[in-house]
Amino acid sequence: MSATLNEVYAQLPSPPLSPKNNLYIDECLYEQFIYSDEELKQIESLLSSPEESPIECPVQLSKDDILRNKYISMMEEGVEVNGELTPYLYIIEKLHSIGNNVINKKTKDAVPLRVYETGTDKYQEFWVHPMLLSLQSFQFFKLFEEIKENNEEGIIEIEIPSLKSFAIVLYYLYTGDKSKLFEIAKIDESLCKGIMENIECLEINMASF
């Protein structure tokens, strides 16, 4: 018959400490774990709800993360117009309805944009409208937020992979016309590649429109 737990325990050697030392250690341990009722409640609360523990490691967000969170919040909660939040997609639809009439035109709220192609000195200049672009592209949102913060003036500059296809992407941002975008892309493989690279670079969320 196998030995019971008590029998096995009884056969274990005693620790090499005198009874007096044992008593001293027991008293020390006892004193270390005497808690008030209030402290016991706090411990119980922390153990039962670890996710609500006030002890958390602080996370330092980068400036880019802060702007990205602001951009996502705008898309989810709405755009502030005259002190009131208006649904994001409603604003985009309204802007697209007038986009064809103001694209690349020097209207009162238009600003000059110089667009460079990555790795070259080639560039083109356009008249653009900050609100229309920043609502649909995170990179434009980030660009115009930084310009506003630094009170910058003059020609705005940005760099993209394909200068040849930028005007097509700009047309899409102003009109929301996906069919025209795809139709043009089918004509030329290099144009299609350039369009997709620009959309990815500018972080245009086409799924939202």
N, C-alpha and C positions, 0 to 999 in steps of 0.2 A: 504494500500500500504506500502510495506516495506521501511524503511528509507534508504536514499542514503548514500554512504560512507562519503560524506562531512558532512551530517547531524549528523551521528554518531560521526565523528571526532570532530565536533563543541561542542558536549555535554561532551567530555572528560574534566576532570579538568586540569587546568593549572599547570605546575610544580612549586613547592614552591621555586622559584628563582626570584629575582628582575630583571628587564630589564637590569640593569647595569651588573649584574653577568652573564646573558645570553650572552650579548655582549662580555664580557671578555672570556667566554668559547668558543664562536664561533671563536674569533680571534685566540685563542690558537690552536684550531683544524685546522683552515685554515693554520696557520704557519707550523704545523706538516706535512701537505700534499702538500707542494709546492715542485715540482720536476722539474729539468731541462729536456730539450728535450732528452738528452742522457740517463738520469735515467728512463724516461718514456719508452724509447725504450727497455732498459734492462728488465724492469718489464714486458712489453708486450711479450718479447722473452721468459722469464721464464714461464709466464702463458700459452703461446701457445704451448710450448714444455717442459712439466715438466720432461719428461724422459731424457732431455739433460741438466738438471740443474746441475751446477758445485758443488752444495752442496750435498755431498753424505757422508754416514756414512762409514768410513774406515773399511774394513773387513780384519782381521788378519788371514792369512792362516797358518795352521799347517804344519810341515815338511812333514807329511804323505800326506796332500792335495797337496802340491807342487810336490812331487814325483808322485802322481797319475795323476796329470795334465800333467806332463812330459811324463808319460807312454802312456796316451791316445793320446797325441799329436804325439808321435812316431808312433802309430798305424794308425792314420788318415793321417799324412803328409808324413810318410816314415822314413826309417832308413838311417842315414848318413854313407856312405861308401866312403872312399877316398875323402872326402870333398863334395860329392854329395848325394842328397836324392834319395834313391831307394825305390820303392813301398814295403810296409811292407809284403804283402802276397807273393810277388816274393822272398824275402829273406827267408821267412819261407819254401817255397817250395824247395829252393836250399839246405837249411840246412837239411830238411827231406830226401832229396835224398842221402845224405852222412851219415845220422845219424846212420844207422845200422852198419856202418863200424867203428864208433868211440865211441859207447855207452860203458860206464864204462871202457874206455881204457886210459892209462896214455900217452896221446899225449902231444905235446909241450905246448898247451894252456889249458890243463886240470888242475883242482884244486881238492884237496881232500875235500869231503863233508861227514860230520858225521850226520846221520839222527836219531833223537831220537823219540820214541813213547811217546806221551803225558801221563803224570802220571806214567811213569815207568823209569827204568834205562836201558832198552833195546835200542840198537842202531845198525845200520849197516853203513858201510862206502862205498862210491862210488867215482869214478873219474868222474867229470862232467865238462861241458864246459859252462862258464858263459854266453856267448852270446846266446847260444842255449836255455838255460833255462830262462834267463831274458827277452827274446823277447816274451815268451809265458805265463809267470806267473808273475803277479804283485808282489807277495811276494818274488819271486826270484829276480826280478828287483830291488825291494827295498833293499833286502839283499846285493846284489852286489854293488849297488850305495853307500850304507853306508860303505861297506868294502873299496871301492875305495877312498871315502872321508876321511876315518880315516887311510888310508895306512896300513890296517891290513894284517898280513901274518899268515901262518899256516893253520891248519884244520878249515874249515868253519862248523858251526853247525846250524841245523835247527830242529824244532819240528813239528811233524805232528800227526794226529789222529791214522793212521793205518800204522805200519811199514811193516806188512805182504804184503800189496798191493802197497807199494811205488815203487818197481821195475817195476811193471806193468805200473804205471803212468809215470815213467821215460822212459819206452819203447815207450809210446805214444808220449811224448814230443820230443823224438829223431826221430821218424819215421812218426808220424801223422797218424798211422794206426788205425782208429776207429774200423774197423771190427774185428781186433784182440783183441782190448780192450773189445768190447761187447761180443765176443766169450768166453774170459776168465771169464768175469763177470757172464755169465750164468752158469758156472760150479759150483760156490759156492756163496751162498747168502751173507755170511760174507765177501767174497772177493769183491763182488759187492758193499756192503755197505761201505767197506773201501776205495774203489776206488772213490766213489762219495764224501766221506768225505774229502779225500785228495785233490780232484779237487777243492772242495769248499774252503778248508783251504788255498791252494796255489793260489787261484783266477786265475785259468786257464780258459781262454775264448775259450771254444771249438767251439762256434758258429762262430768264425772268420776263422776256418780252414776247 
